[in-house]
Amino acid sequence: MEKIATIALSLGSNLGDRKLNIESAIDLLKEFITVDRISSYYETPPLGFESTDFFLNVCLIAKTNVSPFELLSFTQLVEKKIGRNKKSTDGVYESREIDIDIIFYDDEIINETKFVLPHKHFKSRRFVLEPLSEIVSEWIDTISKKTIRELCLLCEDNSKINKI
């Protein structure tokens, strides 16, 4: 019997029609995930680089029967289809049509050079924690053993985010 995993994804866009980019990505993702819940949209400033283009962000909870590594490949393929060609330039983030991060895959822990689960930066990103808290506030992070709500309260990212 196939394993059905519960996953959390974070999607963001700050180039082009941001909402359409996110909706298109979700439609493409539905080929290998079944969406349970989607957060509201949040507008946020760029984090980790300079840009006048604010991000639109959303988180979703879904089910999938693909492995974490297959899911990573699929999300990267969807990013390419929406128009994203690279993650960064010389390790520096830049504006993008779409960014899809796997935040959780059940309670799996993976620590490889190119793939870390739970996502290695999610606890320090308000643009992930706020939308996640809206839809799964009691989800417990496998590493810290804290709920999303608790992590949200502890987050040191003071970025102003606006629920749309």
Long-range contacts (C-beta under 8 A, 24 or more apart in sequence): 2-65, 3-65, 4-63, 4-64, 4-65, 5-63, 5-64, 5-65, 5-68, 5-105, 5-106, 5-108, 6-36, 6-61, 6-62, 6-63, 6-104, 6-106, 7-33, 7-61, 7-62, 7-63, 7-64, 7-71, 7-102, 7-103, 7-104, 7-105, 7-106, 8-59, 8-60, 8-61, 8-102, 8-103, 8-104, 8-132, 8-136, 8-139, 9-33, 9-59, 9-60, 9-62, 9-75, 9-100, 9-101, 9-102, 9-103, 10-57, 10-58, 10-59, 10-99, 10-100, 10-101, 10-103, 10-119, 10-122, 10-125, 10-127, 10-128, 10-131, 10-132, 11-57, 11-58, 11-59, 11-60, 11-98, 11-99, 11-100, 11-101, 12-44, 12-55, 12-56, 12-57, 12-58, 12-96, 12-98, 12-99, 12-127, 13-55, 13-56, 13-96, 13-97, 13-98, 13-99, 14-46, 14-51, 14-53, 14-54, 14-55, 14-56, 14-95, 14-96, 15-53, 15-83, 15-95, 15-96, 15-97, 16-83, 16-97, 18-55, 18-56, 19-56, 21-82, 21-83, 21-97, 21-98, 22-56, 22-58, 22-98, 24-82, 25-78, 25-79, 25-82, 25-98, 25-100, 26-60, 28-78, 28-81, 28-82, 29-62, 29-74, 29-75, 29-78, 29-100, 31-74, 32-64, 32-66, 32-70, 32-71, 32-74, 33-62, 33-63, 33-64, 33-71, 34-62, 34-63, 34-64, 35-60, 35-61, 35-62, 36-60, 36-61, 36-62, 36-63, 37-61, 37-135, 37-136, 38-135, 39-131, 39-132, 39-134, 39-135, 40-131, 40-134, 40-163, 40-164, 41-163, 41-164, 42-127, 42-130, 42-131, 42-161, 42-162, 42-163, 42-164, 43-161, 43-162, 43-164, 44-126, 44-127, 44-159, 44-160, 44-161, 44-162, 45-159, 45-160, 46-93, 46-95, 47-93, 47-125, 47-127, 47-157, 47-159, 48-92, 48-93, 49-92, 49-93, 49-94, 51-94, 51-95, 53-95, 55-127, 56-164, 57-127, 57-128, 57-131, 57-161, 58-131, 59-103, 59-128, 59-131, 59-132, 59-134, 59-135, 60-135, 61-135, 61-136, 68-102, 68-105, 68-108, 68-110, 68-115, 68-117, 69-115, 71-102, 71-105, 72-102, 72-115, 75-100, 75-101, 75-102, 76-100, 101-128, 103-128, 103-132, 104-139, 104-141, 104-142, 107-142, 108-142, 109-142, 109-143, 118-142, 118-143, 123-151, 123-154, 123-155, 124-155, 124-156, 124-157, 125-155, 125-157, 126-152, 126-155, 126-157, 126-158, 126-159, 126-161, 127-157, 127-159, 127-161, 129-155, 130-161, 130-163
